[in-house]
Amino acid sequence: MNEKVVMMLNGYDRVDGRNAYKSDIKRLTLGTPKLEENKNMQIAAQIWKNDINGELVLAQELSIHQVFDLIIFLSRTLLYFKEAYRLPLLYDPKKPTVERIGVQGGVLPVEVCIDNQDINEDIKTFAQSLNDLGELIGERQRVLSRILEELECY
């Protein structure tokens, strides 16, 4: 199981947000990809859970660039919702694109999903959920911000 794992975070189940102390995610690791779909990448992030026999098994894996893309997507979404209250529906149906973020010669088009037939209700629920999760998200944002500031020094 530890073959080609370089960094690991044990005991994730104790800090897994509102699932803390009852999470089935036990370990996060960084190392050589294990899933065939990620074999062309040098590094992947893995999520490990206990199987029915109590053995750690790989539950999910994302390549490092996908992890960063998720962080970028989430961060831009959080910024959007800081100002979304100014819009009557929390979005503009005529302009659903929040931002087009340039990456790797292409773009990550962050937009409100107007294809969702229930978007008017779902976006309100989503905004409220972000608000409810403020403490959990805020703590992690502060930690991430501090670490990103440290990275800027190198």
Secondary structure, 3 states (H helix, E strand, C coil): CCCCEEEEEECHHHCCHHHCCCCCEEEEEEECCCCHHHCCCCCEEEEEEECCCCCEEEEEEEEHHHHHHHHHHHHHHHHHHHHHHHCCCCCCCCCCEEEEEEECCEEEEEECCCCCCCHHHHHHHHHHHHHHCHHHHHHHHHHHHHHHHHHHCC
